[in-house]
Amino acid sequence: MTFGERVKAQTRQFLLPKVVYNVLGSNVLAARLIGNGKRGKGYAIEKAIKYQNSNQAAAFSSLDTFQAQQLDTKIRLSVEMKAVRQPIGLSGLEMIANQDSEVRVTDMVAEALEETQDELFDKVGDYGYGDGTAENNKAPMGLAGIVDDGTNVTTFEGQSRTTYGVLDATVTSLTGVSGELSLARLATLYTNVSSGTGMTTPTLIDSSETEWDLYEQLLTPTVRETYSSMGYYNVTRNSEGTVRQGSHQGLAGNHGFVALSYKGIPWVRDEKSTAQTVFMLNENYLDWWGWRGNVLGYEAVDFSHVQVETTYGEAPMSNFTGFLWSSYKTAQNQFAGIADVIIVGNYGSWQPRRHGKLTDVTSV
């Protein structure tokens, strides 16, 4: 219905107090890893790993002469600091118009900051599936380099995969079987990346919507009906998966991400995930390292209060996301404020062999 001035002159429109971002999609990997980020220090985080046994143990009897040999069994892996930037710009006139609390519905300055940090979060989610070579090797490392057998990244975290085979993940192409996904091939991948203990068991399976749908087709009609009636798993940033009611619900921001289940492992669909690929990941050995720093007028971003409805709103967030922002500075020759949001951090893994992927997945 179209209202005339008789109504408009005496009635105001009502603007809801939060902005809804309709351009951001699922970003499961970044949400889980960055949201639980670990503290970065120095210019890189290093860790010693054992890559071979000394094989010095031997049986003896009576007065046998002992022998000993000092062997190198360890190397250091290094996760280097990376940084990504996104600017913010606001007109000074817009700031004046929005500063009066009597007429302000949403704090424009705060919302602009959150919009920028969400877009930056989204961009780092893209990097999460790369190999670290984007933008002249300035980008953070992603799954293409972590879950790899030397095909994409031969030098991983400072060490040669050719020299140290323990740095290889399990990569299985389904090209030779016409791209056919099967429960047996998933089981083989599961066996290859785990050793029967809790810490080595995969915690997350990740794919795009297409592969997620293919897996659902593998489920028997009885199981599919169970999902339809009871709902899917709900995977949040902090939980591995709980069944919830309502199969019609999809990505639900603070309420988590929809997931299927394989061997009790949540299988999530991430729009950013690599096409025709199924990742089997162990988050015990997959991290985001974020650096904090109050330097040059930058300070850590506080995620505890939000002006927008977004996919990254689950609280509490780690103190080591790596998100920093500068206060607004007056632009030269303009009545405007300019600020930056940056993220300082990198993805890393101390045990790539606990991850695996099926590639060239096209059918069931």
Summary of the structure (lengths in Angstrom):
residues: 364
radius of gyration: 24.9
end to end distance: 50.8
largest distance: 109.6
contacts: 1064
relative contact order: 0.23
helix: 26%
strand: 26%
